[in-house]
Amino acid sequence: MSYIVSLADFETGTTAIATDNFTEAELETAIDTYETSILYELLGVELCDLFLDSIDDQAPTEQRFIDIFYPWFKDIDGELVQSLGIPKMLVKWIFFFYVRQQSQVNTISGNEQSESSINYFSKMGYATLVNEYNQCISTFKAIRKYIEANKNTYPEYKGIDKDYISL
């Protein structure tokens, strides 16, 4: 079950994924799988359960979760930190894991695969996937930094760290 992300989040922009009657179910499964996994890694089990319990109509209702949910720029310990927001982070995370497993190339005009190479996997460019993944991780790290700077507000926090990947 998805809490925040929907199929509509993959209709436009850099994370657009062309779907049809056959691939919608696959994308929905990816959303259900990857959305909660990254949230549990970000927040830890106890805080994530509380966060998910506060979700109503794809957004949290509790102020401490609203503070980390939407995009922001903050000065934390003398460093300017930016979060794209949890929804965008989740979309980028799901996009990365879903697209890298596809046998078609995701292009501006939809998924494409050359007829002459129908027996071969043709994947989206690695640099594009790395960029989307690293934007997700940048937001992941920003949210972690904010939570750690506000430990009194998030005493249940037990999230993990994640690293960037390179070309």
N, C-alpha and C positions, 0 to 999 in steps of 0.2 A: 504494500500500500504506500502510495506516495503522499507525503505531507506538504511539500512545497513546490516541487517541480512538476510540470505537466508537458504533454506532447507539444502544446502551443509554444513552449519556450525554445523549441528547435525548428521553428518555421522561418526565421529571418536572422540576419546578422552573420557574424563569423562562426557561429555554432549551428548554422542551419543544416538540417539533415533531411534529405528528401525521403519521404516514406510512401508506402502504398498499403493496400490491405494486408499484405504478407509481412511487411517489415514493421508496421505499427506495433504489433504485439511484442516483437523483439525489443523495440525501443522502450516500450512500457515496462518490460521485464528489467531492462538495464536501469531505468529510472528507479524502480522499486529496490533493486539490489544495491546500486552505488550511492543513492541518496543517503540512506541511513548509515552505511559503512563509513563514509567520510565524516558525518556528523558525530558518530561515536568516537572516531579517532580525534576529532577536533576538541570535543568537550569532555570525553570520558563517559563512562556508563551512567553514573548517577545524574550528572548535570544534563546529559543528553536526554535521558528519560524525562526530566523536568521540563526541558526545552520543548520536546515533542508533545508533552501533555498541555503545554501552553499554546500550541498551534490551533488557530481557528481561522478557517477560510484562507489557508496558505500563508499565514503570518502569525507571529507570536502576539500574545495579549499582555504578557508580563513585561514591565518596563526594562528590567535588566537584560531580557532577551531582545527586546526592541532595539536596545542600544548597540547590540552586535549584529543585528539582522540586516539593516539597511546600509547602503554605502556611506562612507565617511572619510574625512581627513582629520587626523588628530596629532597633536604634539605629545609624544610619550617619551619621557626622559630625555628631552632635548632633540628628539628625532621626529621628523615628519613622517607619519605612517598613514598609508591609504588602504582602505578596504573597499572592494567592489560590492560587498554585501554577500550574505550567505546565499541568496538565490542565484546570483551570477556565478559564485564560486561552485555551487553544486552543478549548474548547467555545464560549466567548463570541465568539471571532473567527469561527469557522465559522458559528455562529448568525447573526451580523450579516450576513455575506456571502450565506448561503443564503436567509434569510427575506426580505431586501430585494428578492430577485429573484422571489419567489413571487407568483402571481396570486391567492392566497387570503389571508385574514386568519388568523393563528395566534392562537387563543383558548384559554382554559382547557379548553374542550370539544373542541378539535381545530381543523383548518383549516376555515374557513367562507367562503362567498361567496354573496351574495344572488342569487337567481334573476333578479331584475329588473335586475341589473347584470352579467349573465353575460359581456357583451362588454367590460367595463371591468376594468382592473386595480384590485384593492383590496388595499392593502398594510398591514402592521402599522403602528401608530402610530410616527411618526418619533421622538418623544420616548423611547419604549421602546427602539428600536434604538440611539439615541444613548447611552442609559444603559448598555446592554450593551457597546457598543463602548468607551466610556470606562472601564468597569471593567476591560476587557481591557487597555487602554493603561496604566492605572494599575499593573497587575501587570507589564506589559512594562517600564515605567520603573523599577519597584522592583527587578526582577531585574537590569536594566542597572546600576543604581546599586550593587547588591551586588557584581556582577562587577567593576566599575571600582574599587571599594574594596578588592578582593582580587585585584589584577592578577597577583600571583605565582602564584596558584592557576589562573588562566585566561589564560596568556600568549598563547594562540591567538585570543583574542577580537578580533573586528572587526565587531561588530554595528552597526546603525544606530539612530537615534532615530526615534520616531514622536510625533505630536501628537494631542491630544484634538480632538474635533469639538464644535461647539456647536449649540444649537437654532436 
